Amino acid sequence: MNTKLTLNLDKEIIEEAKTYAKSHSVSLSKLIENYLNSITKASKTKSTVSPLVESLTEIIPSDYDERIEYRNYIDKKHA
């Protein structure tokens, strides 16, 4: 269940975060949710992966295939 949350943050940080989220094709809400999830999980269990890395795990789509991306890159490069 999603719930609305109001935050008061520095305007410059918000703009930088929006740019970061857009460049990684993720909403700012999802980015913050992933971060909060990772730090709350980290407090419950000992993790060898940093919270930042854990928060980034959902950014890459599950159907992402680096071989296809590389093939597309090579095709475009040599076209």
Sequence and secondary structure as in RCSB ss.txt:
>XXXX:A:sequence
MNTKLTLNLDKEIIEEAKTYAKSHSVSLSKLIENYLNSITKASKTKSTVSPLVESLTEIIPSDYDERIEYRNYID
KKHA
>XXXX:A:secstr
          HHHHHHHHHHHHHTT  HHHHHHHHHHHHHHHHHS  SS HHHHHHTTTS TT  HHHHHHHHHH
HHT 
